[in-house]
């Protein structure tokens, strides 16, 4: 009889039954026999392997699908039924937040197909609907395309009686052959259209639309073909051209939707990769600046100027980091060589010391067996020579090691300096490449820190917005290069006359923001007036010609808990007030 109060006896009985039944001693089998002996229901183990097989089969085509698959992988790794339950509930809840209203959409499609409209018949609509249904796989994309199709149909005017009769003309034509009928005047053909209008539309199709469809050669070719028809129209080709142009418009709409979907999907994938890299290099300050700027870029709509500017800044940062990294690698290699030499000298010193101890032992044996004072005198001379040799070697090694230590310390300092410079290079993406002042991203981070500090310490915090006076006239008279040099000069004067805790950022164009911690509004105005005086003392030189640069500024104090945009707005209004009152002034807002 098994003693149910002894876990060790139960375990032995489990092993015995496993061996008797020739069952593999896996954890699952052990658990099953264990509960069989106790007469208790077996615990339900976490089916990690089965769940991983399910997750492997999950689709990963879209960013949303990839995100769901990764979330399930993380939950399975925890081996927690509770986490799995929460993940399933969250996923179903998210799917149910904004369901696609297929009932209303299908009802509207049927209404629009049956609706008689000028320029479209039911056959044309059914053909367009078939193309949409055949070319769409993703439900969301299909829903979007059907909505676009309905909107396009809804914009067309309703058909009149003449259009309705024209739609049924093929059916009535056979019975009307033998009967006299009133012949309607034919619509003017494409050739009758104004030539300027045709040439303009042809250029639009061949150049603007054709260039936009460069990734879809079939549609680009159709645009070129339509342009040729417009330039050299054939008599009676107007109706056929109308149909071709309408079909072309539908295809362009679908292609644009496809391109938009592909673009957004690629951006989402790239953002996931960047987020993943950011998590992997969380301790690497060399890349933190680039990662944060890229993520901030993808958080807003992309445009050509922002991409070009960020590309230039990243190229500068990467070039600078590459140069510093090579210097850092060389310094690390020199340090390794010096440490290897250090170890070699220690080995030589240990070897010489060991030889010395061996010789001293031999001398001791000779002293014990010496038979005369003359033999002892010779031994003393030998001992003195060996001791002197070891002493000289030790002194030389000590001097070399001391020099090596100094060199190693210098190498450590050089490596630390290069690593700091490398980290600072990553922060260059937070600075304006023209003036070296903070850019908007860098200023927003600085403002967030200072506002948090303001709350913690109940301190004052002021902000000033300044704008260069008559900057457009300066650009128009001397050129944009001179205008850029003037902005650099202004930024340098501001930096050299602010405190270390103050910050300056280029807000846009010729506008700059100055953040002044622990400073009230009146004192901030004094600081800005001091900057104005300093700027008038330090003339800006253009081809040895002195040019006076002035600015108008608005100053305000950031209130506790206030949104930064509100304070900047007040400073902006005060700055424009200074402009209206004669420029080169500071106003409080």
RODO-2510 file (C-alpha; in nm, 4 decimals, decimal comma):
residues 589
     n   res          X          Y          Z
     1     x     0,0000     0,0000     0,0000
     2     x     0,1409     0,3372    -0,1029
     3     x     0,1824     0,5914     0,1751
     4     x    -0,0108     0,8922     0,0389
     5     x     0,1452     1,1183     0,3022
     6     x     0,4983     1,0659     0,1700
     7     x     0,5809     1,2553    -0,1534
     8     x     0,9027     1,0572    -0,1943
     9     x     0,7147     0,7256    -0,1849
    10     x     0,4620     0,8595    -0,4352
    11     x     0,7466     0,9614    -0,6655
    12     x     0,9033     0,6133    -0,6399
    13     x     0,5668     0,4542    -0,7184
    14     x     0,5284     0,6841    -1,0218
    15     x     0,8700     0,5798    -1,1544
    16     x     0,7892     0,2136    -1,0935
    17     x     0,4614     0,2340    -1,2866
    18     x     0,6284     0,4215    -1,5706
    19     x     0,8894     0,1444    -1,5959
    20     x     0,6265    -0,1321    -1,5688
    21     x     0,4071     0,0214    -1,8403
    22     x     0,7124     0,1116    -2,0506
    23     x     0,6036     0,4753    -2,0708
    24     x     0,8713     0,7400    -2,1393
    25     x     0,9442     0,9380    -1,8189
    26     x     0,8484     1,2764    -1,9628
    27     x     0,7170     1,5556    -1,7358
    28     x     0,3692     1,5148    -1,8858
    29     x     0,3609     1,1372    -1,8242
    30     x     0,5056     1,1784    -1,4719
    31     x     0,2348     1,4369    -1,3917
    32     x    -0,0429     1,2111    -1,5246
    33     x     0,0666     0,9031    -1,3204
    34     x     0,1248     1,1205    -1,0151
    35     x    -0,2357     1,2459    -1,0167
    36     x    -0,3573     0,8948    -1,0990
    37     x    -0,2026     0,7657    -0,7756
    38     x    -0,3424     1,0539    -0,5730
    39     x    -0,6831     1,0209    -0,7351
    40     x    -0,6869     1,3948    -0,8133
    41     x    -0,7699     1,5557    -1,1486
    42     x    -0,4533     1,6229    -1,3489
    43     x    -0,3357     1,9806    -1,3747
    44     x    -0,3788     2,1385    -1,7132
    45     x    -0,0297     2,2184    -1,8391
    46     x     0,0466     2,5124    -2,0648
    47     x     0,0537     2,3773    -2,4253
    48     x     0,3508     2,5865    -2,5339
    49     x     0,4474     2,3674    -2,8303
    50     x     0,0946     2,3546    -2,9755
    51     x     0,0445     2,7264    -2,9306
    52     x     0,3774     2,8023    -3,0997
    53     x     0,2656     2,5926    -3,3980
    54     x    -0,0505     2,8017    -3,4161
    55     x     0,1445     3,1275    -3,3952
    56     x     0,3796     3,0090    -3,6706
    57     x     0,0781     2,9630    -3,8971
    58     x    -0,0546     3,3145    -3,8318
    59     x    -0,0404     3,5496    -4,1356
    60     x     0,2274     3,8189    -4,1249
    61     x     0,1581     4,0100    -4,4449
    62     x     0,0427     4,3451    -4,3032
    63     x     0,2054     4,5386    -4,0158
    64     x    -0,1050     4,4774    -3,8028
    65     x    -0,0804     4,1000    -3,8577
    66     x     0,2913     4,1053    -3,7782
    67     x     0,2218     4,3010    -3,4591
    68     x    -0,0444     4,0501    -3,3453
    69     x     0,1873     3,7541    -3,4163
    70     x     0,4694     3,9097    -3,2123
    71     x     0,2341     3,9850    -2,9240
    72     x     0,1233     3,6207    -2,9143
    73     x     0,4857     3,5020    -2,9243
    74     x     0,5623     3,7188    -2,6216
    75     x     0,2577     3,5858    -2,4332
    76     x     0,3496     3,2230    -2,5072
    77     x     0,7027     3,2852    -2,3847
    78     x     0,5535     3,3861    -2,0461
    79     x     0,3658     3,0495    -2,0281
    80     x     0,0749     3,2229    -1,8581
    81     x    -0,2905     3,1378    -1,9190
    82     x    -0,3896     3,4762    -1,7750
    83     x    -0,1653     3,6663    -2,0177
    84     x    -0,2976     3,4594    -2,3082
    85     x    -0,6553     3,5338    -2,2023
    86     x    -0,5877     3,9069    -2,1779
    87     x    -0,4212     3,9074    -2,5214
    88     x    -0,7192     3,7320    -2,6833
    89     x    -0,9655     3,9697    -2,5169
    90     x    -0,7619     4,2713    -2,6289
    91     x    -0,7357     4,1473    -2,9863
    92     x    -1,1107     4,0773    -3,0148
    93     x    -1,1888     4,4153    -2,8561
    94     x    -0,9645     4,5978    -3,1035
    95     x    -1,1233     4,4152    -3,3947
    96     x    -1,4675     4,5082    -3,2674
    97     x    -1,3901     4,8761    -3,2153
    98     x    -1,4495     4,9884    -3,5741
    99     x    -1,6259     4,7120    -3,7703
   100     x    -1,6631     4,7623    -4,1423
   101     x    -2,0266     4,8406    -4,2207
   102     x    -2,0720     4,5947    -4,5087
   103     x    -2,4548     4,6014    -4,4904
   104     x    -2,4801     4,9716    -4,5652
   105     x    -2,2046     4,9518    -4,8257
   106     x    -2,3667     4,6664    -5,0235
   107     x    -2,7029     4,8410    -5,0053
   108     x    -2,5469     5,1596    -5,1465
   109     x    -2,3683     4,9631    -5,4229
   110     x    -2,7017     4,8132    -5,5344
   111     x    -2,8671     5,1554    -5,5309
   112     x    -2,5896     5,3118    -5,7390
   113     x    -2,5840     5,0246    -5,9919
   114     x    -2,9585     5,0615    -6,0530
   115     x    -2,9436     5,4409    -6,0645
   116     x    -2,9515     5,5846    -6,4162
   117     x    -2,6810     5,8443    -6,4695
   118     x    -2,5552     6,0501    -6,7589
   119     x    -2,2584     5,8878    -6,9318
   120     x    -2,2884     5,5511    -6,7544
   121     x    -2,5135     5,2519    -6,8113
   122     x    -2,5690     4,9467    -6,5919
   123     x    -2,3325     4,7322    -6,8011
   124     x    -2,0446     4,9776    -6,7522
   125     x    -2,1102     4,9910    -6,3782
   126     x    -2,1210     4,6118    -6,3477
   127     x    -1,7930     4,5865    -6,5388
   128     x    -1,6263     4,8391    -6,3062
   129     x    -1,7656     4,6570    -6,0028
   130     x    -1,6298     4,3237    -6,1320
   131     x    -1,2808     4,4698    -6,1725
   132     x    -1,2873     4,5989    -5,8153
   133     x    -1,4007     4,2613    -5,6770
   134     x    -1,1420     4,0659    -5,8773
   135     x    -0,8480     4,2909    -5,7888
   136     x    -0,8981     4,3176    -5,4113
   137     x    -0,8003     4,0556    -5,1542
   138     x    -0,7685     4,2516    -4,8308
   139     x    -1,1170     4,3229    -4,6807
   140     x    -1,0218     4,6706    -4,5644
   141     x    -0,8819     4,7606    -4,9049
   142     x    -1,1909     4,6182    -5,0795
   143     x    -1,4177     4,8207    -4,8513
   144     x    -1,2188     5,1362    -4,9298
   145     x    -1,2267     5,0731    -5,3053
   146     x    -1,6008     5,0128    -5,3078
   147     x    -1,6531     5,3362    -5,1162
   148     x    -1,4423     5,5207    -5,3732
   149     x    -1,6414     5,3663    -5,6577
   150     x    -1,9705     5,4704    -5,4996
   151     x    -1,8469     5,8242    -5,4419
   152     x    -1,7415     5,8500    -5,8065
   153     x    -2,0828     5,7344    -5,9261
   154     x    -2,2651     5,9625    -5,6856
   155     x    -2,0925     6,2693    -5,8335
   156     x    -2,2402     6,2030    -6,1799
   157     x    -2,5719     6,3768    -6,2664
   158     x    -2,8896     6,1757    -6,3077
   159     x    -2,9805     6,0708    -6,6628
   160     x    -3,2600     6,2455    -6,8528
   161     x    -3,5077     6,0819    -7,0877
   162     x    -3,2711     6,1099    -7,3848
   163     x    -2,9956     5,9214    -7,1977
   164     x    -3,2407     5,6500    -7,0928
   165     x    -3,3510     5,6080    -7,4515
   166     x    -2,9886     5,5924    -7,5651
   167     x    -2,9185     5,3116    -7,3194
   168     x    -3,1992     5,0994    -7,4693
   169     x    -3,1110     5,1953    -7,8272
   170     x    -2,9388     4,8623    -7,9176
   171     x    -3,2608     4,6728    -7,8338
   172     x    -3,4926     4,9030    -8,0288
   173     x    -3,2627     4,9436    -8,3281
   174     x    -3,3754     4,6248    -8,5036
   175     x    -3,7453     4,7131    -8,4964
   176     x    -3,6794     5,0698    -8,6009
   177     x    -3,4960     4,9943    -8,9263
   178     x    -3,8029     4,9869    -9,1505
   179     x    -3,9828     5,2718    -8,9801
   180     x    -3,9131     5,6342    -9,0508
   181     x    -3,7683     5,8027    -8,7443
   182     x    -3,6439     6,1423    -8,6452
   183     x    -3,2632     6,1416    -8,6614
   184     x    -3,1029     6,3372    -8,3768
   185     x    -2,8189     6,5640    -8,4600
   186     x    -2,4888     6,3881    -8,3930
   187     x    -2,2730     6,5185    -8,1080
   188     x    -1,9605     6,6998    -8,2192
   189     x    -1,6608     6,4637    -8,2388
   190     x    -1,3248     6,4943    -8,0655
   191     x    -1,1780     6,6697    -8,3691
   192     x    -1,4243     6,9558    -8,3168
   193     x    -1,2846     7,0328    -7,9716
   194     x    -1,0569     7,3396    -7,9453
   195     x    -0,7005     7,2495    -8,0384
   196     x    -0,5532     7,4394    -7,7414
   197     x    -0,7730     7,2357    -7,5062
   198     x    -0,6698     6,9055    -7,6702
   199     x    -0,2978     6,9917    -7,6638
   200     x    -0,3180     7,0994    -7,2985
   201     x    -0,4981     6,7810    -7,1940
   202     x    -0,2547     6,5692    -7,3987
   203     x     0,0443     6,7329    -7,2264
   204     x    -0,1181     6,6749    -6,8889
   205     x    -0,1667     6,3040    -6,9650
   206     x     0,1799     6,2505    -7,1169
   207     x     0,3879     6,4450    -6,8656
   208     x     0,2218     6,4979    -6,5286
   209     x     0,0018     6,1864    -6,5159
   210     x     0,2555     5,9720    -6,7023
   211     x     0,5336     6,0577    -6,4562
   212     x     0,3091     5,9781    -6,1591
   213     x     0,2372     5,6349    -6,3116
   214     x     0,6026     5,5460    -6,3720
   215     x     0,5674     5,2398    -6,1455
   216     x     0,2715     5,1110    -6,3503
   217     x     0,3975     5,0878    -6,7130
   218     x     0,0601     4,9710    -6,8433
   219     x    -0,1197     5,2815    -6,7200
   220     x     0,1678     5,5068    -6,8263
   221     x     0,1407     5,3623    -7,1773
   222     x    -0,2354     5,4203    -7,1779
   223     x    -0,1798     5,7842    -7,0770
   224     x     0,0614     5,8280    -7,3694
   225     x    -0,1855     5,6617    -7,6098
   226     x    -0,4682     5,8900    -7,4964
   227     x    -0,2401     6,1879    -7,5483
   228     x    -0,1708     6,0790    -7,9062
   229     x    -0,5458     6,0483    -7,9753
   230     x    -0,5952     6,4025    -7,8454
   231     x    -0,3148     6,5422    -8,0592
   232     x    -0,4321     6,3678    -8,3775
   233     x    -0,8026     6,2866    -8,3333
   234     x    -0,9863     6,0577    -8,5764
   235     x    -1,3298     6,1591    -8,7007
   236     x    -1,6062     5,9951    -8,4965
   237     x    -1,3717     5,8752    -8,2198
   238     x    -1,5224     6,0967    -7,9517
   239     x    -1,7492     5,8379    -7,7840
   240     x    -1,4800     5,5682    -7,7817
   241     x    -1,2347     5,8221    -7,6372
   242     x    -1,4831     5,9125    -7,3620
   243     x    -1,5094     5,5466    -7,2580
   244     x    -1,1319     5,4996    -7,2647
   245     x    -1,0765     5,8116    -7,0571
   246     x    -1,3331     5,7049    -6,7969
   247     x    -1,1828     5,3564    -6,7688
   248     x    -0,8387     5,5129    -6,7442
   249     x    -0,9603     5,7359    -6,4584
   250     x    -1,0958     5,4319    -6,2685
   251     x    -0,7690     5,2421    -6,3151
   252     x    -0,5650     5,5413    -6,1970
   253     x    -0,7829     5,5655    -5,8864
   254     x    -0,7263     5,1979    -5,8040
   255     x    -0,3536     5,2252    -5,8735
   256     x    -0,3311     5,5279    -5,6442
   257     x    -0,5080     5,3364    -5,3674
   258     x    -0,2705     5,0415    -5,4151
   259     x     0,0342     5,2673    -5,4039
   260     x    -0,0955     5,4434    -5,0938
   261     x    -0,1555     5,1089    -4,9214
   262     x     0,1900     4,9764    -5,0208
   263     x     0,3589     5,2984    -4,9108
   264     x     0,1875     5,2946    -4,5725
   265     x     0,2648     4,9251    -4,5234
   266     x     0,6337     4,9828    -4,6022
   267     x     0,6452     5,2792    -4,3641
   268     x     0,4888     5,0676    -4,0898
   269     x     0,7424     4,7887    -4,1477
   270     x     1,0292     5,0374    -4,1445
   271     x     0,8979     5,1915    -3,8252
   272     x     0,8781     4,8464    -3,6621
   273     x     1,2386     4,7774    -3,7632
   274     x     1,3553     5,1125    -3,6267
   275     x     1,1680     5,0565    -3,2995
   276     x     1,3270     4,7129    -3,2712
   277     x     1,6752     4,8546    -3,3369
   278     x     1,6076     5,1249    -3,0804
   279     x     1,5253     4,8595    -2,8190
   280     x     1,8300     4,6491    -2,9090
   281     x     2,0696     4,9457    -2,8764
   282     x     1,9021     5,0990    -2,5727
   283     x     2,2406     5,1239    -2,3979
   284     x     2,4191     5,2521    -2,7094
   285     x     2,4210     5,6312    -2,6946
   286     x     2,5912     5,6421    -3,0352
   287     x     2,2625     5,5583    -3,2096
   288     x     1,9993     5,6985    -2,9744
   289     x     1,9870     6,0354    -3,1480
   290     x     1,9342     5,8866    -3,4939
   291     x     1,6680     5,6429    -3,3724
   292     x     1,4632     5,9082    -3,1911
   293     x     1,4733     6,1472    -3,4881
   294     x     1,3650     5,8759    -3,7340
   295     x     1,0750     5,7709    -3,5109
   296     x     0,9718     6,1347    -3,4732
   297     x     0,9860     6,1742    -3,8534
   298     x     0,7494     5,8806    -3,9110
   299     x     0,5020     6,0180    -3,6576
   300     x     0,3941     6,2942    -3,8998
   301     x     0,3199     6,3104    -4,2746
   302     x     0,6320     6,2871    -4,4866
   303     x     0,7368     6,5602    -4,7253
   304     x     1,0301     6,6091    -4,9609
   305     x     1,1918     6,8949    -4,7691
   306     x     1,1932     6,7203    -4,4299
   307     x     1,3353     6,4017    -4,5831
   308     x     1,6089     6,5925    -4,7671
   309     x     1,7029     6,7926    -4,4561
   310     x     1,7151     6,4832    -4,2353
   311     x     1,9187     6,2990    -4,4994
   312     x     2,1827     6,5741    -4,5018
   313     x     2,1981     6,5830    -4,1224
   314     x     2,2298     6,2053    -4,0934
   315     x     2,5033     6,1969    -4,3589
   316     x     2,7026     6,4566    -4,1639
   317     x     2,6535     6,2656    -3,8381
   318     x     2,7469     5,9296    -3,9929
   319     x     3,0612     6,0788    -4,1537
   320     x     3,1691     6,2389    -3,8263
   321     x     3,0974     5,9225    -3,6293
   322     x     3,2943     5,7140    -3,8819
   323     x     3,5987     5,9406    -3,8429
   324     x     3,5779     5,9326    -3,4636
   325     x     3,5219     5,5557    -3,4632
   326     x     3,8424     5,4986    -3,6618
   327     x     4,0375     5,7143    -3,4158
   328     x     3,8771     5,5239    -3,1276
   329     x     3,9730     5,1888    -3,2797
   330     x     4,3331     5,3049    -3,3255
   331     x     4,3488     5,4264    -2,9646
   332     x     4,2097     5,0950    -2,8383
   333     x     4,4660     4,9018    -3,0442
   334     x     4,7493     5,1132    -2,9011
   335     x     4,6187     5,0478    -2,5507
   336     x     4,6112     4,6720    -2,6154
   337     x     4,9702     4,6827    -2,7450
   338     x     5,0857     4,8733    -2,4369
   339     x     4,9127     4,6288    -2,2045
   340     x     5,0737     4,3370    -2,3887
   341     x     5,4158     4,5035    -2,3457
   342     x     5,3333     4,5592    -1,9789
   343     x     5,2634     4,1872    -1,9334
   344     x     5,5859     4,0961    -2,1174
   345     x     5,7954     4,3221    -1,8900
   346     x     5,6340     4,1695    -1,5830
   347     x     5,7215     3,8246    -1,7176
   348     x     6,0820     3,9263    -1,7784
   349     x     6,1036     4,0757    -1,4298
   350     x     5,9585     3,7605    -1,2779
   351     x     6,1997     3,5466    -1,4783
   352     x     6,5053     3,7497    -1,3736
   353     x     6,3896     3,7434    -1,0099
   354     x     6,3395     3,3662    -1,0300
   355     x     6,6911     3,3198    -1,1731
   356     x     6,8277     3,5376    -0,8959
   357     x     6,6582     3,3274    -0,6273
   358     x     6,7954     3,0109    -0,7905
   359     x     7,1484     3,1494    -0,7890
   360     x     7,1158     3,2619    -0,4258
   361     x     7,0142     2,9051    -0,3339
   362     x     7,3201     2,7693    -0,5140
   363     x     7,5425     3,0236    -0,3372
   364     x     7,3975     2,9138    -0,0021
   365     x     7,4876     2,5522    -0,0772
   366     x     7,8415     2,6524    -0,1751
   367     x     7,8778     2,8568     0,1460
   368     x     7,7782     2,5569     0,3559
   369     x     8,0420     2,3400     0,1881
   370     x     8,3204     2,6030     0,1728
   371     x     8,6420     2,4924     0,3373
   372     x     8,8318     2,8195     0,3507
   373     x     8,7899     3,1965     0,3795
   374     x     8,9307     3,2393     0,0287
   375     x     8,6393     3,0407    -0,1175
   376     x     8,3916     3,2495     0,0828
   377     x     8,5485     3,5754    -0,0444
   378     x     8,4934     3,4665    -0,4035
   379     x     8,1317     3,3732    -0,3277
   380     x     8,0666     3,7151    -0,1725
   381     x     8,1897     3,8850    -0,4898
   382     x     7,9645     3,6669    -0,7047
   383     x     7,6635     3,7366    -0,4805
   384     x     7,7309     4,1123    -0,4943
   385     x     7,7505     4,1079    -0,8755
   386     x     7,4257     3,9116    -0,9116
   387     x     7,2489     4,1372    -0,6637
   388     x     7,3693     4,4475    -0,8463
   389     x     7,2523     4,3051    -1,1815
   390     x     6,9036     4,2232    -1,0452
   391     x     6,8816     4,5653    -0,8799
   392     x     6,9671     4,7442    -1,2056
   393     x     6,7147     4,5314    -1,3952
   394     x     6,4451     4,6037    -1,1356
   395     x     6,5134     4,9789    -1,1493
   396     x     6,5012     4,9766    -1,5279
   397     x     6,1782     4,7757    -1,5262
   398     x     6,0293     5,0095    -1,2648
   399     x     6,1067     5,3133    -1,4797
   400     x     5,9672     5,1471    -1,7907
   401     x     5,6522     5,0351    -1,6119
   402     x     5,6012     5,3814    -1,4623
   403     x     5,6332     5,5382    -1,8073
   404     x     5,4008     5,2735    -1,9469
   405     x     5,1458     5,3465    -1,6761
   406     x     5,1490     5,7165    -1,7654
   407     x     5,1013     5,6281    -2,1334
   408     x     4,8150     5,3897    -2,0486
   409     x     4,6417     5,6595    -1,8428
   410     x     4,6707     5,8977    -2,1369
   411     x     4,5285     5,6323    -2,3699
   412     x     4,2334     5,5790    -2,1327
   413     x     4,1633     5,9523    -2,1299
   414     x     4,1852     5,9655    -2,5097
   415     x     3,9422     5,6740    -2,5443
   416     x     3,6996     5,8355    -2,2983
   417     x     3,7224     6,1647    -2,4909
   418     x     3,6563     5,9904    -2,8237
   419     x     3,3613     5,7970    -2,6808
   420     x     3,2134     6,1208    -2,5457
   421     x     3,2668     6,2888    -2,8818
   422     x     3,1045     5,9920    -3,0542
   423     x     2,7982     6,0194    -2,8304
   424     x     2,7840     6,3941    -2,8919
   425     x     2,7990     6,3339    -3,2670
   426     x     2,4785     6,1317    -3,2385
   427     x     2,3161     6,4347    -3,0775
   428     x     2,3973     6,6437    -3,3881
   429     x     2,0650     6,5346    -3,5381
   430     x     1,8980     6,7468    -3,2695
   431     x     2,0741     7,0592    -3,3937
   432     x     2,0118     7,2851    -3,6886
   433     x     2,2809     7,2084    -3,9519
   434     x     2,3100     7,5732    -4,0616
   435     x     2,3446     7,7601    -3,7319
   436     x     2,4383     7,4870    -3,4835
   437     x     2,1472     7,5914    -3,2604
   438     x     1,8940     7,3344    -3,1446
   439     x     1,6304     7,2340    -3,3981
   440     x     1,2624     7,1977    -3,3080
   441     x     1,3040     6,8379    -3,1899
   442     x     1,5986     6,9252    -2,9665
   443     x     1,4223     7,2324    -2,8306
   444     x     1,1043     7,0384    -2,7508
   445     x     1,3078     6,7884    -2,5468
   446     x     1,4922     7,0692    -2,3646
   447     x     1,1645     7,2533    -2,2988
   448     x     1,0041     6,9366    -2,1618
   449     x     1,2934     6,8851    -1,9169
   450     x     1,2933     7,2479    -1,8020
   451     x     0,9157     7,2523    -1,7531
   452     x     0,9374     6,9348    -1,5426
   453     x     1,2150     7,1008    -1,3408
   454     x     0,9970     7,4108    -1,3035
   455     x     0,7198     7,2001    -1,1490
   456     x     0,9569     7,0148    -0,9134
   457     x     1,1298     7,3271    -0,7833
   458     x     0,8483     7,5831    -0,8258
   459     x     1,0964     7,7981    -1,0200
   460     x     1,0531     8,0605    -1,2932
   461     x     1,0868     7,9845    -1,6632
   462     x     1,0744     8,2385    -1,9460
   463     x     1,0833     8,2051    -2,3221
   464     x     1,1571     8,4535    -2,5988
   465     x     1,0830     8,4427    -2,9715
   466     x     1,3026     8,6673    -3,1869
   467     x     1,2906     8,7428    -3,5581
   468     x     1,5655     8,9058    -3,7674
   469     x     1,4593     9,2482    -3,8945
   470     x     1,4501     9,3115    -4,2709
   471     x     1,5875     8,9649    -4,3456
   472     x     1,4128     8,9398    -4,6838
   473     x     1,5740     9,2642    -4,7971
   474     x     1,9125     9,1290    -4,6858
   475     x     1,8591     8,8117    -4,8922
   476     x     1,7363     9,0013    -5,1966
   477     x     2,0257     9,2490    -5,1868
   478     x     2,3219     9,0274    -5,1027
   479     x     2,1989     8,6752    -5,1836
   480     x     2,0883     8,3736    -4,9835
   481     x     2,4462     8,2692    -4,8984
   482     x     2,4964     8,6003    -4,7200
   483     x     2,1634     8,5520    -4,5429
   484     x     2,2813     8,2108    -4,4187
   485     x     2,6074     8,3655    -4,2945
   486     x     2,4074     8,6320    -4,1111
   487     x     2,2002     8,3649    -3,9336
   488     x     2,5207     8,1849    -3,8301
   489     x     2,6606     8,5125    -3,6964
   490     x     2,3431     8,5809    -3,4963
   491     x     2,3369     8,2287    -3,3491
   492     x     2,7040     8,2595    -3,2468
   493     x     2,6451     8,5932    -3,0706
   494     x     2,3442     8,4512    -2,8868
   495     x     2,5334     8,1399    -2,7706
   496     x     2,8339     8,3401    -2,6507
   497     x     2,6179     8,5736    -2,4416
   498     x     2,3813     8,3255    -2,2780
   499     x     2,4363     8,1337    -1,9565
   500     x     2,5260     7,7620    -1,9740
   501     x     2,1768     7,6653    -1,8531
   502     x     2,0042     7,8756    -2,1240
   503     x     1,9074     7,7267    -2,4620
   504     x     1,8753     7,8657    -2,8122
   505     x     1,6922     7,6995    -3,1023
   506     x     1,6167     7,7864    -3,4615
   507     x     1,2382     7,7923    -3,4783
   508     x     1,2150     7,8303    -3,8541
   509     x     1,3553     8,0609    -4,1219
   510     x     1,4985     8,3656    -3,9456
   511     x     1,3143     8,3010    -3,6148
   512     x     1,4890     8,1781    -3,2981
   513     x     1,3610     8,0687    -2,9575
   514     x     1,5553     8,1387    -2,6372
   515     x     1,4713     7,9444    -2,3187
   516     x     1,5740     8,1079    -1,9896
   517     x     1,5381     7,8889    -1,6749
   518     x     1,5142     8,0503    -1,3293
   519     x     1,4351     8,3826    -1,4964
   520     x     1,1270     8,6022    -1,4643
   521     x     0,9673     8,7902    -1,7511
   522     x     1,1232     9,1298    -1,6716
   523     x     1,4713     8,9821    -1,6312
   524     x     1,4262     8,7878    -1,9558
   525     x     1,3478     9,1129    -2,1358
   526     x     1,6705     9,2612    -1,9947
   527     x     1,8644     8,9607    -2,1279
   528     x     1,7190     9,0049    -2,4769
   529     x     1,7960     9,3795    -2,4797
   530     x     2,1527     9,2989    -2,3773
   531     x     2,1729     9,0607    -2,6740
   532     x     2,0506     9,3403    -2,9015
   533     x     2,3221     9,5769    -2,7774
   534     x     2,5887     9,3093    -2,8189
   535     x     2,4713     9,2417    -3,1729
   536     x     2,5048     9,6105    -3,2650
   537     x     2,8622     9,6093    -3,1316
   538     x     2,9666     9,3058    -3,3360
   539     x     2,9078     9,3977    -3,6974
   540     x     2,8470     9,1274    -3,9530
   541     x     3,1059     9,1458    -4,2316
   542     x     3,0163     9,0787    -4,5935
   543     x     3,3118     9,1167    -4,8297
   544     x     3,4747     9,3596    -4,5828
   545     x     3,1506     9,5581    -4,5665
   546     x     2,9945     9,6074    -4,2227
   547     x     2,6261     9,5134    -4,2092
   548     x     2,4106     9,5858    -3,9053
   549     x     2,1809     9,3007    -3,8018
   550     x     1,8975     9,3647    -3,5578
   551     x     1,6074     9,1601    -3,4296
   552     x     1,2681     9,2115    -3,2703
   553     x     1,1737     8,9896    -2,9776
   554     x     0,8726     8,8959    -2,7697
   555     x     0,9192     8,7686    -2,4139
   556     x     0,6774     8,5825    -2,1884
   557     x     0,6835     8,3670    -1,8788
   558     x     0,5703     8,0043    -1,8962
   559     x     0,3021     7,9408    -1,6378
   560     x     0,2919     7,6314    -1,4217
   561     x     0,1115     7,3506    -1,6071
   562     x     0,0676     7,5590    -1,9229
   563     x     0,0956     7,4038    -2,2694
   564     x     0,4186     7,5191    -2,4417
   565     x     0,2235     7,6254    -2,7531
   566     x     0,0294     7,8827    -2,5515
   567     x     0,3460     8,0475    -2,4177
   568     x     0,5102     8,0491    -2,7622
   569     x     0,1919     8,2023    -2,9034
   570     x     0,2082     8,4902    -2,6521
   571     x     0,5761     8,5463    -2,7307
   572     x     0,4926     8,5479    -3,1007
   573     x     0,2246     8,8165    -3,0557
   574     x     0,4639     9,0266    -2,8465
   575     x     0,7312     8,9904    -3,1155
   576     x     0,4951     9,1176    -3,3870
   577     x     0,4028     9,4062    -3,1569
   578     x     0,7729     9,4955    -3,1424
   579     x     0,7860     9,4818    -3,5235
   580     x     0,4935     9,7202    -3,5546
   581     x     0,6502     9,9669    -3,3094
   582     x     0,9635    10,0171    -3,5155
   583     x     1,1656     9,6928    -3,4907
   584     x     1,4845     9,6281    -3,2923
   585     x     1,2666     9,6228    -2,9803
   586     x     1,1732     9,3788    -2,7036
   587     x     0,8110     9,3533    -2,5948
   588     x     0,6567     9,1583    -2,3055
   589     x     0,3532     8,9402    -2,3634
***
